[in-house]
Amino acid sequence: MVEMIQEYKKILVGVDGSRQAKRALDKAIAVAVRNEAQLIIVTVMSGGDYVGVGSNTRVGFGYVDQSVMDDVRQELTDAVDGYRKRAEDAGVKEVVTSVFYGHAKVDLARTLPKEFSADLIMLGSTGVNVVERMLMGSTASFVVANAVCDVLIVRTDVHNQAISLKHLPS
């Protein structure tokens, strides 16, 4: 019997600033180094993140000034640039970053993996609270059910130790 080893060459990791996403990024960096793969670090801006009610919204109800969106886009660009440097410092030879405007669930499951020809998507287990998950479902759950390629949901740290969410550093 021939032993087959799965290698991934284009790994897409979704980041949203959450602790779980940072853990997924750490693990994606390790997998990219081990597979000598391209690492694609993406974040998706969604209008719903900026208008509405709740602790996660930036504006509340009403018109979102373009300068607010520009500021957020710059913050996200700076964040993914920092993640790029972290990946390059760890030994990833090819890193691509993208700040994408759209719908995180659909874009992480379908649009972005197709655009970048990704063969693996890596995400943190969840970035939303229990109520949000009950009302709209988690992005990770949607991606697992609808992705166009393999998906790895990160539940452990880079040493495969269980992550205690209440003890995670920011």
N, C-alpha and C positions, 0 to 999 in steps of 0.2 A: 504494500500500500504506500502510495506517495504521500508524504506529509506536506500539507499546504499551509502556508502562513499568510494570513491576511495582511496586506499592506495598504495603507491609505496614503494617497498622494496629495489630496487637497482637502484640508480639514477646515471647516467653517465653524467658528465659535461665536455664539451670540452673547453680547455683554450688555448689561443695563445698569451697571453701577452697584448692583446688589452684591452682598457677600457671597451668595451662591454662584453668581456669574463670575466673580473673581476666582473662586475655587475651580470652576469649569475652565477658565482661562489657564490657570496653573497646570491643570491636567492636560489641556489641549497642547500647551507648549511642550510638555514632556512627551506626548504622543507624536507630535510633529518632529521633535528632535530624533526620537527613536526610529521613525519611519522615513526620515529625511524628506519630510513632506512640506508643501506650501501651507502656511497658516493664514487663514482669512478671518480677520477680526472684524465683526460687524455689530453695529447698534442701529436700532430702528426708531426713528422719531415718529411719534403718532400725535395727531392733533388732540386726541382725547386725553393725552397726558398733560395738556396745558390749559384746557378749558373744562370746567365742570365743578363738582363738589368733591371735597376730600382732601386728605393731608398730602396726597401726591400731586395735586394740580398746582400749577404755577400762577394762574391768573384768576380762576373762578369763572363765573358766567360772563359772557360778553365778548367783545371784539379782541382778538389777539393782535397786538401791534407787531409788525414785521420785525422790529428791533428785538422784541422778546424772542421770536423764533431764531433770529440771527445769533443772539447771545447764547441760546441753548445749543444751537448747532456748533458754535465755537467751543463751548464747554465739552461737548461730546467729541469733537475733533481732537481737542487737547487730550482728553482721556484715552481715546484709541491710539493716539500717537505715543502716549506714555506706555500703553500696553505693547505697542510695536517694539519700542526700545527694550522693554522687559524681555520680549520673545527673542529679539536679536541678541541681547546680552546672554541669554540662556543657550544660544547656539542654533536657533532656527535660521536657516539661510535665506528663505524667501517668505516675507510677511507682506500681506496686502491688508489695507484697512478700508472700511467704508462706513460713512454715516448716511443712512438711507432713510428717506421719508416715506412712510407707508403704514401698513398694518402688520405689527410684529409677528403675529401667529402665522398668517398666510405667507408673508415674505420670508420668514425663517424656514418654513416648511417647503415652500415651492420656488418662489421668485429668485431668491439669492442663491440657493444651491444650483439652480439651473444657470443663472448668470455667471457664476464662478466655476461651474463644472465640478462642484464639491462631491466627494464620495463619502464624507462623514460629516455629520452635524453634531456638535457637542454643546450642551446647555446645562446650566445649573438646574437642580430639581424643581425649584419654584422661587419666584421673586415676589409673589403676592401673598396677602394674608388669607386666612381661612374664608372670610366672608367674600372677598373678591373671587377666590377660587370657586366657591359655591355658585356665585352669580354668573360668572363668565367662563369659568374653567381656566386652568393655567395654560400659559404659552407652551410649556414643556409637554403637557398632555396632548394639546392640539398637534404639535410638531410630530410627536411619536405616531399619532394616528394618521397623519397626512403627508409625511415627508416623502420626497422623491429619491432619497438615498438612506443609507444607514444612519441611525441616531444613537448617541450615547448620552444618557442622562447621568450627570455626575452627582453622586451621593457621598463620595468619600474624598479625602484629601489625596495629595500626590503619593502618599505612603499607604494608600488604601485603608486608612483608618476612618472609622465612622465620624461624621461631622455632627457635633452637637450644636444645633442652631442657636441655642441660648448662650453658648460660650464663644461664638465666632467673633473675632475682631472685625472691626469695620474695614 
